[in-house]
Amino acid sequence: MRYDSDLLYRPPGEWKSYLLQCTIGCSNNQCTFCGMYKEKKFRIRPTQEILEDIDMARAYYGPGLQRVFLMDGDAIIIKTEDLLRILRKLYDTFPALEKVTLYAGPRSTLSKTPEELKALHDAGLSRAYLGVESGSDAVLKFIHKGVNAQQMLQAGQRLVEAGIDLWVTIILGITGEGGDWREHILSTAQIINEMKPRHLSAMTFAPAKGTPLGDDVLAGRFKVYGPDHILEECRLLIQHLDVDPLHFTSNHASNYLPLKGSLPQDREKFLSLIDQALEGKIRLRKTLNRGI
Ligand code: SF4
């Protein structure tokens, strides 16, 4: 129940979850598009403090909590024995608890053995959110993701193999005008097809204030793609995804055309909606709130 600041981030789907702060900031904190934790110096909270927070949450919410999200970034970096203690305490404290979820950094995920990840799953770590962003080595390097595509793939596969429900995000438009967007999209489809997450969210690049890419946009060094091009990227991605079943969403505030459904069943419907939008038959979301 204690938080280091008011700047708390969680995936949109975790709006019902109790937010338990286990880390402060992000262990990578260098992605050029991301401003989420720029003000925070990364650290892991002492386990004892986290366990005390769980008692505070029990006193505040009562025993009926059903979902918990472990914040901030990359809570999977916590030593496995400590994460297991936290999970046990949560499930002991809240008998109705159904899901515990977190953001997983690829490097921290790879630092754990498959056995450790399986133990975490068995102890109730239900879902991990992994920011894949792109399957292209060039793009991952460009945005300073800290891993290459092969490492990202391995991290995702390990989570899936451990039985953890994997939700990945990727970014449309991240190459900027003049970048090799086809390579970005095709290699992204390929990494997703090999990783086989259960959920995929395709966001759209929106420049954030105070980030290196945001500064590049303001200085004219990086040109943001317009809506029609973003729809073309989304179209190409959907055409090449073959994970079955795949819960697909592209309905974040950053997206021009909200899409939500299941692949492959909804493929033709999505493509038709994109085509209608490209023909001007569907009104796109305004760009007013899209970043700086
Ligand atoms: S995108 Fe994720 S890994 Fe990169 S800096 Fe932001 S929170 Fe950290």
py3Dmol code that shows the C-alpha trace and the ligand (Angstrom):
import py3Dmol

protein = """\
ATOM      1  CA  MET A   1       0.000   0.000   0.000  1.00  0.00           C
ATOM      2  CA  ARG A   2       3.050   2.236  -0.003  1.00  0.00           C
ATOM      3  CA  TYR A   3       4.185   3.711  -3.313  1.00  0.00           C
ATOM      4  CA  ASP A   4       7.343   5.611  -4.155  1.00  0.00           C
ATOM      5  CA  SER A   5       5.455   8.200  -6.243  1.00  0.00           C
ATOM      6  CA  ASP A   6       2.196   8.943  -8.043  1.00  0.00           C
ATOM      7  CA  LEU A   7       3.699   7.772 -11.352  1.00  0.00           C
ATOM      8  CA  LEU A   8       2.328   4.248 -11.394  1.00  0.00           C
ATOM      9  CA  TYR A   9       2.034   2.264 -14.620  1.00  0.00           C
ATOM     10  CA  ARG A  10       0.156  -0.945 -15.280  1.00  0.00           C
ATOM     11  CA  PRO A  11      -1.147  -2.641 -18.423  1.00  0.00           C
ATOM     12  CA  PRO A  12      -4.650  -1.425 -19.393  1.00  0.00           C
ATOM     13  CA  GLY A  13      -6.152  -4.854 -18.645  1.00  0.00           C
ATOM     14  CA  GLU A  14      -4.968  -4.651 -15.030  1.00  0.00           C
ATOM     15  CA  TRP A  15      -7.329  -1.845 -14.050  1.00  0.00           C
ATOM     16  CA  LYS A  16      -9.039  -4.092 -11.507  1.00  0.00           C
ATOM     17  CA  SER A  17      -5.796  -5.314  -9.944  1.00  0.00           C
ATOM     18  CA  TYR A  18      -4.307  -4.307  -6.642  1.00  0.00           C
ATOM     19  CA  LEU A  19      -0.929  -2.769  -7.540  1.00  0.00           C
ATOM     20  CA  LEU A  20       1.799  -4.163  -5.321  1.00  0.00           C
ATOM     21  CA  GLN A  21       5.040  -2.268  -5.757  1.00  0.00           C
ATOM     22  CA  CYS A  22       7.943  -4.702  -5.801  1.00  0.00           C
ATOM     23  CA  THR A  23      10.456  -2.749  -7.884  1.00  0.00           C
ATOM     24  CA  ILE A  24      10.984   0.963  -8.363  1.00  0.00           C
ATOM     25  CA  GLY A  25      11.448   1.947 -11.990  1.00  0.00           C
ATOM     26  CA  CYS A  26      12.767  -0.253 -14.781  1.00  0.00           C
ATOM     27  CA  SER A  27      15.987  -2.265 -14.860  1.00  0.00           C
ATOM     28  CA  ASN A  28      16.596  -1.337 -18.520  1.00  0.00           C
ATOM     29  CA  ASN A  29      15.281   2.235 -18.530  1.00  0.00           C
ATOM     30  CA  GLN A  30      17.063   3.121 -21.755  1.00  0.00           C
ATOM     31  CA  CYS A  31      14.511   2.427 -24.496  1.00  0.00           C
ATOM     32  CA  THR A  32      14.565   5.546 -26.633  1.00  0.00           C
ATOM     33  CA  PHE A  33      10.772   5.732 -27.047  1.00  0.00           C
ATOM     34  CA  CYS A  34       9.796   5.169 -23.405  1.00  0.00           C
ATOM     35  CA  GLY A  35       9.399   7.840 -20.766  1.00  0.00           C
ATOM     36  CA  MET A  36       7.641   5.778 -18.119  1.00  0.00           C
ATOM     37  CA  TYR A  37      10.395   5.494 -15.526  1.00  0.00           C
ATOM     38  CA  LYS A  38      12.880   8.136 -16.653  1.00  0.00           C
ATOM     39  CA  GLU A  39      12.630   9.915 -13.286  1.00  0.00           C
ATOM     40  CA  LYS A  40      13.228   6.767 -11.236  1.00  0.00           C
ATOM     41  CA  LYS A  41      16.482   5.055 -10.320  1.00  0.00           C
ATOM     42  CA  PHE A  42      15.897   1.322 -10.477  1.00  0.00           C
ATOM     43  CA  ARG A  43      15.869  -0.735  -7.304  1.00  0.00           C
ATOM     44  CA  ILE A  44      14.179  -3.787  -5.893  1.00  0.00           C
ATOM     45  CA  ARG A  45      12.219  -3.167  -2.715  1.00  0.00           C
ATOM     46  CA  PRO A  46      13.267  -5.251   0.304  1.00  0.00           C
ATOM     47  CA  THR A  47      11.097  -8.367   0.468  1.00  0.00           C
ATOM     48  CA  GLN A  48      10.102  -7.604   4.061  1.00  0.00           C
ATOM     49  CA  GLU A  49       8.619  -4.273   2.974  1.00  0.00           C
ATOM     50  CA  ILE A  50       6.654  -5.975   0.208  1.00  0.00           C
ATOM     51  CA  LEU A  51       5.288  -8.575   2.643  1.00  0.00           C
ATOM     52  CA  GLU A  52       4.238  -5.770   5.004  1.00  0.00           C
ATOM     53  CA  ASP A  53       2.427  -4.059   2.129  1.00  0.00           C
ATOM     54  CA  ILE A  54       0.461  -7.249   1.529  1.00  0.00           C
ATOM     55  CA  ASP A  55      -0.732  -7.142   5.166  1.00  0.00           C
ATOM     56  CA  MET A  56      -1.713  -3.494   4.690  1.00  0.00           C
ATOM     57  CA  ALA A  57      -3.658  -4.408   1.542  1.00  0.00           C
ATOM     58  CA  ARG A  58      -5.464  -7.172   3.475  1.00  0.00           C
ATOM     59  CA  ALA A  59      -6.489  -4.658   6.151  1.00  0.00           C
ATOM     60  CA  TYR A  60      -7.650  -2.184   3.504  1.00  0.00           C
ATOM     61  CA  TYR A  61      -9.337  -4.436   0.911  1.00  0.00           C
ATOM     62  CA  GLY A  62     -10.375  -7.400   3.048  1.00  0.00           C
ATOM     63  CA  PRO A  63      -9.910 -11.030   1.956  1.00  0.00           C
ATOM     64  CA  GLY A  64     -11.731 -10.800  -1.399  1.00  0.00           C
ATOM     65  CA  LEU A  65      -8.948  -9.528  -3.702  1.00  0.00           C
ATOM     66  CA  GLN A  66      -8.886 -11.470  -6.954  1.00  0.00           C
ATOM     67  CA  ARG A  67      -6.074  -9.890  -8.954  1.00  0.00           C
ATOM     68  CA  VAL A  68      -2.671  -8.456  -8.158  1.00  0.00           C
ATOM     69  CA  PHE A  69      -0.201  -6.756 -10.487  1.00  0.00           C
ATOM     70  CA  LEU A  70       3.430  -6.609  -9.345  1.00  0.00           C
ATOM     71  CA  MET A  71       4.853  -3.189 -10.275  1.00  0.00           C
ATOM     72  CA  ASP A  72       6.949  -1.302 -11.417  1.00  0.00           C
ATOM     73  CA  GLY A  73       8.918  -2.537 -14.400  1.00  0.00           C
ATOM     74  CA  ASP A  74      10.513  -5.962 -14.627  1.00  0.00           C
ATOM     75  CA  ALA A  75       9.381  -7.483 -11.301  1.00  0.00           C
ATOM     76  CA  ILE A  76      10.557 -10.834 -12.642  1.00  0.00           C
ATOM     77  CA  ILE A  77      14.112  -9.658 -11.904  1.00  0.00           C
ATOM     78  CA  ILE A  78      13.509 -10.331  -8.190  1.00  0.00           C
ATOM     79  CA  LYS A  79      15.374 -13.382  -6.882  1.00  0.00           C
ATOM     80  CA  THR A  80      13.241 -16.452  -7.428  1.00  0.00           C
ATOM     81  CA  GLU A  81      13.155 -17.428  -3.743  1.00  0.00           C
ATOM     82  CA  ASP A  82      11.921 -13.928  -2.838  1.00  0.00           C
ATOM     83  CA  LEU A  83       9.301 -13.916  -5.611  1.00  0.00           C
ATOM     84  CA  LEU A  84       8.097 -17.305  -4.372  1.00  0.00           C
ATOM     85  CA  ARG A  85       7.748 -15.877  -0.837  1.00  0.00           C
ATOM     86  CA  ILE A  86       5.741 -12.951  -2.201  1.00  0.00           C
ATOM     87  CA  LEU A  87       3.474 -15.239  -4.235  1.00  0.00           C
ATOM     88  CA  ARG A  88       2.881 -17.576  -1.274  1.00  0.00           C
ATOM     89  CA  LYS A  89       2.084 -14.676   1.020  1.00  0.00           C
ATOM     90  CA  LEU A  90      -0.362 -13.242  -1.533  1.00  0.00           C
ATOM     91  CA  TYR A  91      -2.257 -16.503  -2.039  1.00  0.00           C
ATOM     92  CA  ASP A  92      -2.272 -17.215   1.738  1.00  0.00           C
ATOM     93  CA  THR A  93      -3.525 -13.707   2.514  1.00  0.00           C
ATOM     94  CA  PHE A  94      -6.191 -13.527  -0.185  1.00  0.00           C
ATOM     95  CA  PRO A  95      -8.058 -16.842  -0.490  1.00  0.00           C
ATOM     96  CA  ALA A  96     -10.056 -15.625  -3.528  1.00  0.00           C
ATOM     97  CA  LEU A  97      -6.918 -14.582  -5.433  1.00  0.00           C
ATOM     98  CA  GLU A  98      -7.030 -15.782  -9.052  1.00  0.00           C
ATOM     99  CA  LYS A  99      -4.231 -13.973 -10.862  1.00  0.00           C
ATOM    100  CA  VAL A 100      -0.850 -12.462 -10.161  1.00  0.00           C
ATOM    101  CA  THR A 101       0.774 -10.709 -13.110  1.00  0.00           C
ATOM    102  CA  LEU A 102       3.873  -8.610 -13.845  1.00  0.00           C
ATOM    103  CA  TYR A 103       5.997  -6.930 -16.491  1.00  0.00           C
ATOM    104  CA  ALA A 104       8.883  -9.210 -17.497  1.00  0.00           C
ATOM    105  CA  GLY A 105      12.099  -7.845 -18.937  1.00  0.00           C
ATOM    106  CA  PRO A 106      13.700 -10.191 -21.487  1.00  0.00           C
ATOM    107  CA  ARG A 107      17.129 -10.165 -19.852  1.00  0.00           C
ATOM    108  CA  SER A 108      15.772 -10.889 -16.381  1.00  0.00           C
ATOM    109  CA  THR A 109      13.592 -13.654 -17.779  1.00  0.00           C
ATOM    110  CA  LEU A 110      16.648 -15.254 -19.383  1.00  0.00           C
ATOM    111  CA  SER A 111      18.533 -15.039 -16.096  1.00  0.00           C
ATOM    112  CA  LYS A 112      16.100 -17.584 -14.671  1.00  0.00           C
ATOM    113  CA  THR A 113      16.227 -21.288 -15.467  1.00  0.00           C
ATOM    114  CA  PRO A 114      13.206 -23.008 -17.030  1.00  0.00           C
ATOM    115  CA  GLU A 115      12.763 -24.788 -13.673  1.00  0.00           C
ATOM    116  CA  GLU A 116      12.635 -21.475 -11.797  1.00  0.00           C
ATOM    117  CA  LEU A 117      10.046 -20.080 -14.208  1.00  0.00           C
ATOM    118  CA  LYS A 118       7.977 -23.248 -13.857  1.00  0.00           C
ATOM    119  CA  ALA A 119       8.191 -22.966 -10.041  1.00  0.00           C
ATOM    120  CA  LEU A 120       6.948 -19.376 -10.275  1.00  0.00           C
ATOM    121  CA  HIS A 121       4.070 -20.450 -12.489  1.00  0.00           C
ATOM    122  CA  ASP A 122       3.184 -23.287 -10.119  1.00  0.00           C
ATOM    123  CA  ALA A 123       3.242 -20.829  -7.208  1.00  0.00           C
ATOM    124  CA  GLY A 124       0.655 -18.679  -8.989  1.00  0.00           C
ATOM    125  CA  LEU A 125       2.476 -16.315 -11.331  1.00  0.00           C
ATOM    126  CA  SER A 126      -0.302 -16.342 -13.899  1.00  0.00           C
ATOM    127  CA  ARG A 127       0.702 -13.869 -16.583  1.00  0.00           C
ATOM    128  CA  ALA A 128       3.716 -11.918 -17.820  1.00  0.00           C
ATOM    129  CA  TYR A 129       3.643  -8.854 -20.069  1.00  0.00           C
ATOM    130  CA  LEU A 130       6.653  -8.697 -22.365  1.00  0.00           C
ATOM    131  CA  GLY A 131       7.483  -5.639 -24.468  1.00  0.00           C
ATOM    132  CA  VAL A 132       8.778  -7.287 -27.634  1.00  0.00           C
ATOM    133  CA  GLU A 133       8.358  -4.077 -29.670  1.00  0.00           C
ATOM    134  CA  SER A 134       9.866  -5.629 -32.847  1.00  0.00           C
ATOM    135  CA  GLY A 135      11.336  -8.837 -34.195  1.00  0.00           C
ATOM    136  CA  SER A 136      13.968  -6.891 -36.102  1.00  0.00           C
ATOM    137  CA  ASP A 137      17.514  -6.792 -34.748  1.00  0.00           C
ATOM    138  CA  ALA A 138      18.018  -3.412 -36.391  1.00  0.00           C
ATOM    139  CA  VAL A 139      14.947  -1.938 -34.697  1.00  0.00           C
ATOM    140  CA  LEU A 140      15.746  -3.455 -31.288  1.00  0.00           C
ATOM    141  CA  LYS A 141      19.201  -1.929 -31.531  1.00  0.00           C
ATOM    142  CA  PHE A 142      17.813   1.412 -32.723  1.00  0.00           C
ATOM    143  CA  ILE A 143      15.447   1.658 -29.729  1.00  0.00           C
ATOM    144  CA  HIS A 144      18.068   0.379 -27.215  1.00  0.00           C
ATOM    145  CA  LYS A 145      15.943  -2.526 -26.092  1.00  0.00           C
ATOM    146  CA  GLY A 146      18.996  -4.206 -24.602  1.00  0.00           C
ATOM    147  CA  VAL A 147      18.519  -7.589 -26.315  1.00  0.00           C
ATOM    148  CA  ASN A 148      18.523  -8.881 -29.859  1.00  0.00           C
ATOM    149  CA  ALA A 149      15.646 -10.693 -31.534  1.00  0.00           C
ATOM    150  CA  GLN A 150      16.984 -14.157 -30.712  1.00  0.00           C
ATOM    151  CA  GLN A 151      17.258 -13.301 -27.008  1.00  0.00           C
ATOM    152  CA  MET A 152      13.777 -11.769 -27.040  1.00  0.00           C
ATOM    153  CA  LEU A 153      12.403 -14.899 -28.691  1.00  0.00           C
ATOM    154  CA  GLN A 154      14.077 -17.151 -26.136  1.00  0.00           C
ATOM    155  CA  ALA A 155      12.719 -15.106 -23.237  1.00  0.00           C
ATOM    156  CA  GLY A 156       9.179 -15.309 -24.587  1.00  0.00           C
ATOM    157  CA  GLN A 157       9.448 -19.013 -25.345  1.00  0.00           C
ATOM    158  CA  ARG A 158      10.691 -19.729 -21.823  1.00  0.00           C
ATOM    159  CA  LEU A 159       7.698 -17.966 -20.319  1.00  0.00           C
ATOM    160  CA  VAL A 160       5.308 -19.880 -22.568  1.00  0.00           C
ATOM    161  CA  GLU A 161       7.021 -23.202 -21.840  1.00  0.00           C
ATOM    162  CA  ALA A 162       6.730 -22.522 -18.103  1.00  0.00           C
ATOM    163  CA  GLY A 163       2.950 -22.287 -18.576  1.00  0.00           C
ATOM    164  CA  ILE A 164       2.814 -18.531 -17.900  1.00  0.00           C
ATOM    165  CA  ASP A 165       0.134 -16.714 -19.895  1.00  0.00           C
ATOM    166  CA  LEU A 166       2.202 -14.456 -22.152  1.00  0.00           C
ATOM    167  CA  TRP A 167       0.949 -11.053 -23.319  1.00  0.00           C
ATOM    168  CA  VAL A 168       3.302  -9.272 -25.707  1.00  0.00           C
ATOM    169  CA  THR A 169       3.260  -5.764 -27.115  1.00  0.00           C
ATOM    170  CA  ILE A 170       4.755  -4.517 -30.368  1.00  0.00           C
ATOM    171  CA  ILE A 171       4.971  -1.008 -31.841  1.00  0.00           C
ATOM    172  CA  LEU A 172       3.691   0.022 -35.251  1.00  0.00           C
ATOM    173  CA  GLY A 173       5.509   2.944 -36.861  1.00  0.00           C
ATOM    174  CA  ILE A 174       8.633   2.593 -34.736  1.00  0.00           C
ATOM    175  CA  THR A 175      11.040   2.835 -37.695  1.00  0.00           C
ATOM    176  CA  GLY A 176       9.813   6.324 -38.578  1.00  0.00           C
ATOM    177  CA  GLU A 177       9.466   7.537 -42.158  1.00  0.00           C
ATOM    178  CA  GLY A 178      12.210   6.227 -44.372  1.00  0.00           C
ATOM    179  CA  GLY A 179      12.908   3.239 -42.103  1.00  0.00           C
ATOM    180  CA  ASP A 180      12.654  -0.365 -43.288  1.00  0.00           C
ATOM    181  CA  TRP A 181       9.114  -0.834 -42.020  1.00  0.00           C
ATOM    182  CA  ARG A 182       8.456  -3.997 -44.029  1.00  0.00           C
ATOM    183  CA  GLU A 183      11.429  -5.699 -42.424  1.00  0.00           C
ATOM    184  CA  HIS A 184      10.171  -4.522 -39.012  1.00  0.00           C
ATOM    185  CA  ILE A 185       6.675  -5.893 -39.559  1.00  0.00           C
ATOM    186  CA  LEU A 186       7.642  -9.167 -41.245  1.00  0.00           C
ATOM    187  CA  SER A 187      10.279 -10.021 -38.643  1.00  0.00           C
ATOM    188  CA  THR A 188       7.829  -9.043 -35.912  1.00  0.00           C
ATOM    189  CA  ALA A 189       5.213 -11.419 -37.319  1.00  0.00           C
ATOM    190  CA  GLN A 190       7.882 -14.108 -37.485  1.00  0.00           C
ATOM    191  CA  ILE A 191       9.040 -13.708 -33.871  1.00  0.00           C
ATOM    192  CA  ILE A 192       5.428 -13.742 -32.646  1.00  0.00           C
ATOM    193  CA  ASN A 193       4.690 -16.865 -34.698  1.00  0.00           C
ATOM    194  CA  GLU A 194       7.666 -18.634 -33.129  1.00  0.00           C
ATOM    195  CA  MET A 195       7.060 -17.326 -29.612  1.00  0.00           C
ATOM    196  CA  LYS A 196       3.346 -18.218 -29.617  1.00  0.00           C
ATOM    197  CA  PRO A 197       2.044 -15.812 -26.962  1.00  0.00           C
ATOM    198  CA  ARG A 198      -1.638 -16.038 -26.049  1.00  0.00           C
ATOM    199  CA  HIS A 199      -2.129 -12.272 -26.415  1.00  0.00           C
ATOM    200  CA  LEU A 200      -0.673  -9.609 -28.693  1.00  0.00           C
ATOM    201  CA  SER A 201      -1.221  -5.874 -28.493  1.00  0.00           C
ATOM    202  CA  ALA A 202      -0.065  -3.766 -31.418  1.00  0.00           C
ATOM    203  CA  MET A 203       0.455  -0.199 -30.218  1.00  0.00           C
ATOM    204  CA  THR A 204       1.318   2.780 -32.399  1.00  0.00           C
ATOM    205  CA  PHE A 205       4.433   4.858 -31.827  1.00  0.00           C
ATOM    206  CA  ALA A 206       3.544   8.153 -30.165  1.00  0.00           C
ATOM    207  CA  PRO A 207       6.502  10.388 -29.268  1.00  0.00           C
ATOM    208  CA  ALA A 208       6.854  10.989 -25.543  1.00  0.00           C
ATOM    209  CA  LYS A 209       8.231  14.182 -24.056  1.00  0.00           C
ATOM    210  CA  GLY A 210      11.742  13.975 -22.631  1.00  0.00           C
ATOM    211  CA  THR A 211      12.701  10.782 -24.451  1.00  0.00           C
ATOM    212  CA  PRO A 212      15.469  10.528 -27.073  1.00  0.00           C
ATOM    213  CA  LEU A 213      12.959   9.702 -29.811  1.00  0.00           C
ATOM    214  CA  GLY A 214      10.665  12.491 -28.640  1.00  0.00           C
ATOM    215  CA  ASP A 215      13.601  14.902 -28.909  1.00  0.00           C
ATOM    216  CA  ASP A 216      14.390  13.574 -32.389  1.00  0.00           C
ATOM    217  CA  VAL A 217      10.794  14.200 -33.456  1.00  0.00           C
ATOM    218  CA  LEU A 218      10.888  17.775 -32.155  1.00  0.00           C
ATOM    219  CA  ALA A 219      14.220  18.381 -33.908  1.00  0.00           C
ATOM    220  CA  GLY A 220      12.920  16.917 -37.176  1.00  0.00           C
ATOM    221  CA  ARG A 221      15.369  13.990 -37.162  1.00  0.00           C
ATOM    222  CA  PHE A 222      12.586  11.395 -36.852  1.00  0.00           C
ATOM    223  CA  LYS A 223       9.423  11.688 -38.929  1.00  0.00           C
ATOM    224  CA  VAL A 224       6.321  10.049 -37.477  1.00  0.00           C
ATOM    225  CA  TYR A 225       4.201   8.044 -39.902  1.00  0.00           C
ATOM    226  CA  GLY A 226       0.637   9.161 -40.550  1.00  0.00           C
ATOM    227  CA  PRO A 227      -2.489   7.056 -40.025  1.00  0.00           C
ATOM    228  CA  ASP A 228      -2.689   5.488 -43.501  1.00  0.00           C
ATOM    229  CA  HIS A 229       0.799   4.102 -43.258  1.00  0.00           C
ATOM    230  CA  ILE A 230       0.176   2.775 -39.730  1.00  0.00           C
ATOM    231  CA  LEU A 231      -2.892   0.972 -41.071  1.00  0.00           C
ATOM    232  CA  GLU A 232      -0.734  -0.560 -43.828  1.00  0.00           C
ATOM    233  CA  GLU A 233       1.699  -1.844 -41.187  1.00  0.00           C
ATOM    234  CA  CYS A 234      -1.168  -3.258 -39.147  1.00  0.00           C
ATOM    235  CA  ARG A 235      -2.573  -4.900 -42.271  1.00  0.00           C
ATOM    236  CA  LEU A 236       0.739  -6.556 -43.141  1.00  0.00           C
ATOM    237  CA  LEU A 237       1.169  -7.764 -39.575  1.00  0.00           C
ATOM    238  CA  ILE A 238      -2.299  -9.308 -39.390  1.00  0.00           C
ATOM    239  CA  GLN A 239      -1.792 -11.010 -42.759  1.00  0.00           C
ATOM    240  CA  HIS A 240       1.366 -12.731 -41.527  1.00  0.00           C
ATOM    241  CA  LEU A 241       0.399 -13.782 -37.996  1.00  0.00           C
ATOM    242  CA  ASP A 242      -0.341 -17.498 -37.753  1.00  0.00           C
ATOM    243  CA  VAL A 243      -0.550 -18.151 -33.989  1.00  0.00           C
ATOM    244  CA  ASP A 244      -3.807 -19.992 -33.291  1.00  0.00           C
ATOM    245  CA  PRO A 245      -5.495 -18.902 -31.103  1.00  0.00           C
ATOM    246  CA  LEU A 246      -4.178 -15.385 -30.631  1.00  0.00           C
ATOM    247  CA  HIS A 247      -6.058 -12.718 -28.698  1.00  0.00           C
ATOM    248  CA  PHE A 248      -5.252  -9.628 -30.766  1.00  0.00           C
ATOM    249  CA  THR A 249      -5.800  -6.047 -29.686  1.00  0.00           C
ATOM    250  CA  SER A 250      -4.858  -2.777 -31.291  1.00  0.00           C
ATOM    251  CA  ASN A 251      -7.194  -0.584 -29.270  1.00  0.00           C
ATOM    252  CA  HIS A 252      -4.757   1.334 -27.062  1.00  0.00           C
ATOM    253  CA  ALA A 253      -5.107   5.128 -26.897  1.00  0.00           C
ATOM    254  CA  SER A 254      -2.184   5.289 -29.344  1.00  0.00           C
ATOM    255  CA  ASN A 255      -4.051   3.426 -32.083  1.00  0.00           C
ATOM    256  CA  TYR A 256      -5.959   5.176 -34.874  1.00  0.00           C
ATOM    257  CA  LEU A 257      -8.362   2.318 -35.573  1.00  0.00           C
ATOM    258  CA  PRO A 258      -9.391   0.201 -32.578  1.00  0.00           C
ATOM    259  CA  LEU A 259      -9.284  -3.541 -33.307  1.00  0.00           C
ATOM    260  CA  LYS A 260      -9.979  -6.303 -30.800  1.00  0.00           C
ATOM    261  CA  GLY A 261     -10.699  -9.950 -31.390  1.00  0.00           C
ATOM    262  CA  SER A 262      -9.214 -13.329 -32.003  1.00  0.00           C
ATOM    263  CA  LEU A 263      -6.954 -14.589 -34.757  1.00  0.00           C
ATOM    264  CA  PRO A 264      -7.255 -16.375 -37.062  1.00  0.00           C
ATOM    265  CA  GLN A 265     -11.087 -16.147 -36.904  1.00  0.00           C
ATOM    266  CA  ASP A 266     -11.246 -12.354 -37.107  1.00  0.00           C
ATOM    267  CA  ARG A 267      -8.514 -11.910 -39.724  1.00  0.00           C
ATOM    268  CA  GLU A 268     -10.859 -11.100 -42.620  1.00  0.00           C
ATOM    269  CA  LYS A 269     -12.971  -8.816 -40.441  1.00  0.00           C
ATOM    270  CA  PHE A 270      -9.876  -6.871 -39.307  1.00  0.00           C
ATOM    271  CA  LEU A 271      -8.553  -6.569 -42.867  1.00  0.00           C
ATOM    272  CA  SER A 272     -11.921  -5.363 -44.087  1.00  0.00           C
ATOM    273  CA  LEU A 273     -12.082  -2.732 -41.299  1.00  0.00           C
ATOM    274  CA  ILE A 274      -8.585  -1.536 -42.203  1.00  0.00           C
ATOM    275  CA  ASP A 275      -9.529  -1.308 -45.880  1.00  0.00           C
ATOM    276  CA  GLN A 276     -12.679   0.630 -45.044  1.00  0.00           C
ATOM    277  CA  ALA A 277     -10.620   2.997 -42.897  1.00  0.00           C
ATOM    278  CA  LEU A 278      -8.104   3.456 -45.719  1.00  0.00           C
ATOM    279  CA  GLU A 279     -10.993   4.294 -48.062  1.00  0.00           C
ATOM    280  CA  GLY A 280     -12.226   6.902 -45.588  1.00  0.00           C
ATOM    281  CA  LYS A 281     -15.401   4.969 -44.743  1.00  0.00           C
ATOM    282  CA  ILE A 282     -14.482   4.676 -41.043  1.00  0.00           C
ATOM    283  CA  ARG A 283     -13.512   7.709 -39.044  1.00  0.00           C
ATOM    284  CA  LEU A 284     -10.127   7.357 -37.339  1.00  0.00           C
ATOM    285  CA  ARG A 285      -9.326   8.526 -33.855  1.00  0.00           C
ATOM    286  CA  LYS A 286      -8.039  12.070 -33.694  1.00  0.00           C
ATOM    287  CA  THR A 287      -4.304  12.605 -33.332  1.00  0.00           C
ATOM    288  CA  LEU A 288      -4.642  15.376 -30.730  1.00  0.00           C
ATOM    289  CA  ASN A 289      -3.609  13.260 -27.773  1.00  0.00           C
ATOM    290  CA  ARG A 290      -0.917  11.292 -29.499  1.00  0.00           C
ATOM    291  CA  GLY A 291       2.205  12.240 -27.558  1.00  0.00           C
ATOM    292  CA  ILE A 292       4.050  15.561 -27.934  1.00  0.00           C
TER     293      ILE A 292
END
"""
ligand_1 = """\
8
SF4
S 9.947 0.084 -22.688
Fe 9.957 -1.285 -20.932
S 12.086 -2.000 -20.845
Fe 12.103 -0.169 -22.095
S 12.557 1.499 -20.675
Fe 10.317 1.374 -20.850
S 9.681 0.081 -19.160
Fe 11.891 -0.224 -19.442
"""
view = py3Dmol.view(width=600, height=400)
view.addModel(protein, "pdb")
view.setStyle({"model": 0}, {"cartoon": {"style": "trace"}})
view.addModel(ligand_1, "xyz")
view.setStyle({"model": 1}, {"stick": {}})
view.zoomTo()
view.show()
